[in-house]
Amino acid sequence: MTEGAAVFHGASFLSGGMTMHYLHTTLYVTDLDASVSFLENWTGLKVLRRFSMGDAHFAFLSGGEGETAVELIQGAGHSDVRYAGLSLGFAVADLDGERARAEAAGLNPSPIREPHPGVRFCFLTGPDGLTVQLMQKG
């Protein structure tokens, strides 16, 4: 992919008669490399592109071309990073296995919760306190 090329990610939906596209969610981070590594290792997202503009460094991660992306930005005057109440949720086939892998890696995952029959999840905490929810249904 050409650096800086315009790519529309995400699902299309109608809003007030207009077709809208959910492109990405932007998260400011203090260590771009650590955040990219965390998301690649624990969510399956892959880097679509990385670039810099002045003191700002960007990475777009997604499950694939055409899917909604996570945009990470380091710098650009954002040093006070907070994620109060924010989590990114991902479906997994083997929650017990993923939780054990996270525990072995020293991530201290939350206990598994089962709010409804057939729905189980746990949380992982990454760089800057970013919370990722791993969920297994069925």
Secondary structure, 3 states (H helix, E strand, C coil): CCCCCCCCCCCEEEECCEEEECCEEEEEECCHHHHHHHHHHHHCCEEEEEEEECCEEEEEEECCCCCCEEEEEEECCECCCCCCCCEEEEECCCHHHHHHHHHHCCCCCCCCEEEECCEEEEEEECHHHCEEEEEEEC
